[in-house]
Amino acid sequence: MEDYVILVLGIVFIGAAIPITAISTSYLSKQSKLKLEVLKQEIELEKVRKEGYIIETEKLRLEIEQTRQQLALDHPAQLQIETKF
């Protein structure tokens, strides 16, 4: 009789463990997918930031060049400052 009780309890335990395992596996899978999506968005954001930085740098370079040209026209006798890029 005790053997049957232990057998029944074992079957119940295994029957309960399977759905719990499936739920936890599903949860971990969803978490991994969300983390992957967050990483993809962070990479895209960094690309946009880099592109903005490059555009801003180019804009500033052009402004400096225009200022140099304007100074050269306004004061042709003065020495021009040379920078190395």
Residue pairs with C-beta under 8 A, 6 or more apart in sequence:
68 80
68 81
71 78
71 80
72 80
